Amino acid sequence: MITGYSIIAVPTGIFTSELARNMRPQLNPVTCPNCGKFGHAIAAEFCDRCGHALHI
């Protein structure tokens, strides 16, 4: 019975973790020169916290 549960639980956990990893937004590793926030959207031209222009 325990083997049957593990046959279902292990692949479900692997699938769920991969799905969650792929659904996270991709962030641009740029730090805002004004407020210091790290990680903005890929196409961001302005900081989403303070609105300062990002120099990418």
C-alpha positions as CSV (number, residue, x, y, z in Angstrom):
1,M,0.0,0.0,0.0
2,I,2.9,2.4,0.8
3,T,4.5,1.6,-2.5
4,G,1.3,2.5,-4.3
5,Y,1.2,5.8,-2.6
6,S,4.8,6.6,-3.5
7,I,4.2,5.6,-7.1
8,I,1.6,8.5,-7.3
9,A,3.2,11.0,-4.9
10,V,6.8,11.1,-6.2
11,P,6.0,11.9,-9.9
12,T,3.3,14.3,-8.8
13,G,5.8,16.2,-6.6
14,I,8.4,16.3,-9.4
15,F,5.8,17.5,-12.0
16,T,4.5,20.2,-9.6
17,S,8.0,21.6,-8.8
18,E,8.9,21.8,-12.5
19,L,5.6,23.5,-13.3
20,A,6.1,26.1,-10.6
21,R,9.7,26.7,-11.7
22,N,8.6,27.3,-15.3
23,M,5.7,29.6,-14.4
24,R,7.8,32.0,-12.4
25,P,8.5,35.3,-14.3
26,Q,12.0,35.6,-15.7
27,L,13.8,38.6,-14.1
28,N,16.5,40.8,-15.5
29,P,19.5,41.0,-13.1
30,V,19.6,44.8,-13.0
31,T,19.7,46.9,-9.9
32,C,17.9,50.2,-9.8
33,P,20.4,53.1,-9.4
34,N,17.8,55.1,-7.4
35,C,16.2,52.7,-4.9
36,G,18.5,49.6,-5.2
37,K,15.8,47.1,-6.1
38,F,17.3,44.0,-7.7
39,G,15.4,42.0,-10.4
40,H,13.1,43.6,-12.8
41,A,11.0,42.2,-15.7
42,I,12.9,41.4,-18.8
43,A,11.4,44.3,-20.9
44,A,11.3,46.8,-18.1
45,E,12.7,50.3,-18.9
46,F,11.7,51.8,-15.5
47,C,11.9,50.5,-11.9
48,D,8.5,49.2,-10.8
49,R,9.2,50.4,-7.2
50,C,10.3,54.0,-7.7
51,G,9.8,54.7,-11.5
52,H,13.5,55.6,-12.1
53,A,14.9,54.8,-15.6
54,L,16.9,51.6,-15.7
55,H,20.1,51.7,-17.7
56,I,20.3,48.2,-19.2
